[in-house]
Amino acid sequence: MTSAHRKSYGAEGAPYALPSPVGTRERVRSAPYFFLVPATVLFALFFALPIGYALWLSFHKVKVSGLGLGAGARKEVWAGLDNYTAAFTDSELLDGALRVLGYGCIVVPVMLGLALVFALMLDSDKVRLAPFTRLAIFLPYAIPGVVAALLWGFLYLPDVSPFYFVLERLGLPQPDLLDGGPLYLALSNIAIWGGTGFNMIVIYTSLQAIPVEVYEAAKLDGATPLQIALRIKIPMVAPSLVLTFFFSIIATLQVFNEPTTLKPLTNSVSTTWSPLMKVYRDAFGTGDIYSAAAQAVIIAIATLLLSFGFLRAANRRNKQGAAQ
């Protein structure tokens, strides 16, 4: 008897067909795709569509006819690569990129160095109050970036900062942290204070995954805690270090909250201090969304290339180390 002729009977004796095994398998196979539909729709609406629209804007511009008055005086036309050419020759954008480069040279090594040191300290058997210490180090990351920038901004102001009051009482120099070279240190301090905890948790989690037998074997061989940290722990958490460095590069290239929040407190921070601030000013300050879109695309491509290049170099180094 075929599946089409197989029948069963309900409580009242009425026959009904059993579900076909083929149809059941098809529904089971297609079920995961239905669960992906909401995420796919959200991705398309809030990620893919804005990126596509930004690309479309970057290849257009507004052509003004006559005095720019009337219904047809301003119209959108194809610009080709004009917006990209103007962006690459824009001195304000290039100066902002150089400032971000100097800012990143301070933030990335210091933040990752502190995160690694804190993670190694918390992984030690001799540490006390480890849960409280982990929470204390991670807590600044939970504070929104704008709130953290405002907090540190007022601590940098000589008129309201308790630090300057203490320095004045002690007769010590009172540097202006919101002007000149110290401004880089002030901005870097905010980023380091907020990002060290997250990177520490990532590295610490990797340290906790190392088998205890590895440490026991090293101790039996006479290795000191410092030797275990340098020769066992750090090499084994190298993938986590690569991951945190990757995230730090992206965050550095996209710095926006800190300088924008400190801008009302000092004249040393211009509206184009970082590339993203330049994009924001052109898009919402001067209304040139087409040039701003081209600049945003350039920043995104630069971030992608730097990140991909770093990951490729790190993977090549790991393969060479494994081969040796």
N, C-alpha and C positions, 0 to 999 in steps of 0.2 A: 504494500500500500504506500503510495507516495505521500509527501508532506501535504499536498493539496487536498488529499482525502482523509487525513487524520483529523478526528473530531473528538471532543470530549463533551461532557454533559454537566450542566449547572445544577443548582439545588432543585429546580423545578423540572428537571428533565429536558430542558431546551438545549439543543446542541450548539456549541460554539467552537470555532477553529482555534487551535493552539498557535501561538506566535511562531513565525518561521525563524529557524536558527540563522538563516542568511540575513534577514532583516534586522535581527537583534545585533549581529556582529557589525553591521553597517552603522547602526545607531551608536554602538559603543565606540567605534573608530572615529566617528564624527563629533562625539561629545566634547573632546578637548578643544576643538576649533570654536565651538559655541562659547566656551569659557574665555577664549582669547578675544572675542568680539569687543567687549567693553574696553579692554586695554588698547586694542588696535584703533578703535574710534577715538579714544582720548589722545593717543599718540599722533594720529593724523590731524586732529583739530588743533592741538596745543603745541605740537613740535614740528611735524613735517610741513603742515600748511604755512605757519609763520616763516619757516626757513625758505620755502618756495616763493612766498610773497616778497621776502627781503631780496632774494636773487632777482626776481622780476623787477623790483624797484631800482636795483643797482644798475640796470641796463637802460634806464629811462631818465628823462629830465623834463622840465617844464619849459616850453617855448612861449615867450611873451611877444605878442604882436601889438605894435603901436604903444599906447600908454598903459596897456595892461588892463583896460576897462572894457566891460561888456561881456557878453556870454561866451564868445569864441576867442577872446583875446589871450587867454591862457589855456594851453592844451599840452597834454602829455605826449612826448615824442620819443622815438628810439634814440638812445645816446651812444650805444656801442660800449666801448671801453673808456669813454671820456671820464666818467666818474672814478674809475680805477686809476687812470693816469694822474688825475688831479690828487687822488689820495696818496699816491706814492711820492708826489712832489710837494706834499703839504708839510711845511716845516713844523707846524704845531703838532701834527700827528707823530712825526719822527722824533721830536723832542720828548713827547710823552712816552714813546716807546723806550727811549734812553733812560728816562727817569724810572720807569718800571723795571728796567734791567738792573739799575743800581739798587732799587728797592728789593728785588728778588735775590740779589747777591748777599743781602743781609738776612732776609727772612728765612730762606730755604735752609741754608746750612745750620743756622742757629736753632731754628725750630726743630729740625730733625735730630740734631745733636742732643738737645735737651730731652726730646721724646725718647730717644734711645737710652740715655742715662737714667731717666726716671723708670723706664720699663725694666732695665737691668736691676735697679735698686729694689723695685717692688717684687721682682722674681727671686730675690735673695731670701734664704731661710731665716736670716737674722732680722729682717725688717719687722717693725712693730706697727700696729694699727694700720695694716695694709688696706683693708676696705675703706677706712676713712681717708687715707692718703690718696687712693685711687680716685675717690669721689672728689676730693679737693682739687686734684690736678685736672680732672675732666670737667668740672663744673663750669669754668669759663667758656668752654665750647658751647654749652647749652644757652648761654646768654646771646641774644640777637646781636649781630654785628653793629647795627646802628646804636643800640644802647651801650655797647662796650666802647664805641668811638666817642659817644657823648661823655661817658664816665671819665675816660682818660683825657678827653679834651679839656674838661674843667680842672682836672688835676694838673694839666700843663699850664694853665693860666696863672701868672704870678699873683694876681689880685685875690684869687679865691682858693688857691692850692695850699693845702697844709704843708706840703713839702717845701715850698718856698718860704713859708713862715719859719720852719725849722732851720733852713739854711741861713736865713737872715739872723736868727737868734744866735746861731753858732758862728756867724761872721764868715761864712763860706761863700764862694761865688754862686751866682744864681743865673745859670745859662737860660737863654730863651729857646725852648725846645720847639717852638712853632715858627722858627725863622732860619733860613739858610740850611747849612749842612745838618744841624741837629733835627731838622724836620724829618729827614729820612729815618733817623733813629726813633723819633716819636711815632711815626706811622708803623715802622717795623715792630715796635714794642706791642702795639695793639694787636697786630696779626699773630705775633709769637704767643702772646698771652692767651689768645683765643684758640689757636690751632694746635698747640702742643699737646693738649689733653687728648684730642681725637687721635693723633698719630701715636701717642703713647699707648692708647688702648689697642690699636691695631698691632703694634709690635709686641705688647705684653701678651696678647692672645696667642700669637705665634710662639712665644717663649713657653707658654703653658702647654702647648701641644708637643713639645720635645719630650721623648720618653725619659723617664727617670733613670733607666738603666744606663743611658749615655753618661749622665753625671756620675753615677756610681762607678762606672768603669774608669772614668777620668780621675776620680779621687783615688781609686786603687793604684793608678799609675803615678800618683804623687802630684797631680796638677793642683795648683792653688786656685782660689776663687777668681782671681784676676785672669789667670791663664784660661780657665773654663769660659769666662766671659768673652775673651778676645779670640780664642781659637775654636770654641764650640758654639756658643750662643749666637754671636754676631754672624758667623757664616751661615748658620742654619736658619736665621730669620732674614737672610738677604732678600728673598722674594717680597717680604713685607716692607722692607726698606725701599725696594724698587716701587712698590705700590704707593707708599706714602710720598715718595719723591715725585711720582707721576701726578698725584692729586695736588701737591704743593705747587708744581709748575703751573697747572691749570688755574689754581686760585690766584697765583701771583699775576699772571697775565690778565686776569679779569678783575683786578683790584678796582673797586669803585666806592664801596661804602665808607671806608676810612677817610680818604681825602675829601670826599663830598661832604661828610659830616663835619670835618674840621675846617672846611672852607670859610664858614661865617666867623670863625674865631681868629683867623689870621689872613693877611693879604699875600702870604707866601704861596698859598695854594690857589692856582688859577682854575678857571673852568675847563682847561684842557690839560690838567696835570697828568692824567693817565689817558690812554687811548679810548677807554670806554667813556670817560667824562667828555672827551671830544665828540664822540658819537652822540651822546645824550644832548650836548649843547647844540650840535648841528640839527638834530632831529626835532627837539622840542623848544630850543631857544631861538634859532634863526629860521626854523621851518624847512630846512633843506633835507627832507627825508631821503632823497635819492643819493646824495653824497654820503649821508650817514649810513645808508644801507650798504653801499660799496665798502666803506670803512669797516663796518661790522663783519662783512664777508671776509675781508682781508685778515682781520683779527682772528676769526674762526679758523681760517686756513692756516695761519701761522701757528696757532695753538695745536692744531691737528698735526702739522708737520713736526713741530718740536716734540710733541708727545710720542708720535710714532717713531721718530728717530731715536729718542731715548730708550723706548721699549725694545727696539730692534738691537741697539747697542748692548743693552742689558742681557737680552736673550743670547746674543752671540758670545758674550763673556761667560754666561752660565754654561753654554755648550762647550766652550773651550776648557772651562774648569772641570766639567764632568769627563771630558776626554782625557785630561791629564790624570 
